[in-house]
Amino acid sequence: MTTVKAEMIVTLMKKRSNYIVLFTLAVITNAAGVWAGQTSSEPAGEKMSYLDNGTIRLGVDLNLGGSITYLADANDRINIINNHDWGRQIQMSFYSGPVPFTPGGKQPSKTWAGLGWNPIQSGDCAGNRSRIVEHRNDGISIYVKCVPMQWPLDNEPGECTFESWIRLEDNVVKVRSRINNNRTDTTQYSGRGQELPAVYTNGPWYRLFSYTGDRPFTNDKLSRFTKTWTSLEDVNGSPWENWTATENWAALVNEDDWGLGVFKPDAYSFTGGFFGTPGKGTSKDAPTGYISPVISEILDHNIEYEYEYMLIVGKLDEIRRYVYEHSQRKSPPDYRFEKNRQHWIYRNATDSGGPISGELNISLDKDDPQLIGPVGFWQARDVPMIYIHAACSTQDAGARLFWRTHSEPGFAEQRSVSFETRSDGQYHIYEIDVSSSPHYKGAITGLRLDPVSTGRKGDYIKIQYISWRKNPK
């Protein structure tokens, strides 16, 4: 099992079965687009802010960091979102090191110690709520800013803030989310899979669909994921299923094919499944469906990291049709490191930290350093060459470029080509003929660059781009 997959399994085991602290949220209603402050008739613990455009109705709980706790058809107002405990809802959740995370010597819950640094939007496993520091609702959009809580710890606020901008457009919720990190620990920890976001539905929405084939956007047959579990004793490996969503979406629907789609145009790795008895349960109850688009990221101590996603309410065919109408044309691999890492992470290597400005500057002082690109999707025939604009200062001049495919998602020696670098510290364009390999064929889903086989103190590589084009602009 790979390190990344093992981290994801631990992460997903967290989310969040029926034996941890429970917090019951009830559905309340008020006039469209108006903040319902604490009233005598309001269930204890809720402070809701709503948007309603006549098609769908959405609510965030200002006592839970502004997490989305309510989403429904505006007419029947039956809540889709699960609120059995504070680790559910639709919310922001991030992961980094160290593992375990013990700020000032404070010890995490034994159950969740393996998660490490993990601020989430709603609250922590001990029942402490995240704190809203700013909220606006003009009837058209909602803005919330909160100080999140470290999920594995008791009353440990994150050294960061979360922000969300939410608006409705017909039957679609458009969300922009951001973490602003301000950690005192400046260590650069390894990249980990981030839930972008975590989405939990109620029991009736248990039928999980996505497209996983190699002919995206052709109305090819959908895949249905049927794995369910009712306790950790039922779990063999990960409690959730993991797949490559080549159309960048997944949906949980009821027996009438109506429900909630999650669309993130730049995410291909998805995870999800169902816990409990399918088809039953309300927002308070334990049964829940789960979806998360996942991208691995390095979260610097001072990073401002932003992402966007869409929630689509409707029939399964309506969800897919919306994705088709709003997907941008997919381009071949074109990673230009002008302002960020373009979702690349490292194993046995670190870079000079953020903010990124024009290049990655990566130290290669450990054994077997690896630069791992994000999951993507392109046809081998369309990208016969890969160009790397890099400056190297290494004692080992032998580099190797790996690729993974849709049918063989792991990296392996046979799916790689070697090339020689120039160790003069100057920028050169390295032209790598991947088409020369008989194993470079079909749908390609990602790259890995090993600049050297063995790193040594003082070795480094600087990279401006890795692209299918020789001189990208």
Secondary structure, DSSP 8 states (H G I E B T S, - for coil): --HHHHHHHHHHHHS--TTS----------STT-EE---TTS-TT--EEEEE-SSEEEEEETTTTTEEEEEEETTT----B--SSTT-SEEEE--BS-SS--GGG----TTTGGG-B-EESSB-TTS-B-EEEEEEE-SSEEEEEEE-EETTSSS-B-SEEEEEEEEEETTEEEEEEEEEE--S-------EEEEEEEEEEETT--EEEE--SSSTTS----EEE--EESSGGG-SS-SSEEEE-TTSEEEEE-TTSEEEEEE-TT--EEEEEEESSTT---TTSS-EEEEEEEEEE---TT-EEEEEEEEEEEEHHHHHHHHHHH-------EEE-SSS-TT-EEES-EES-SS--SSEEEE--SBS-EEE-----EEGGG--EEEEEEEEE-S--EEEEEEEESS--S--TTSEEEEE---SSSEEEEEEEGGGSTT--SEEEEEEEES-SB--TT-EEEEEEEESSSS--
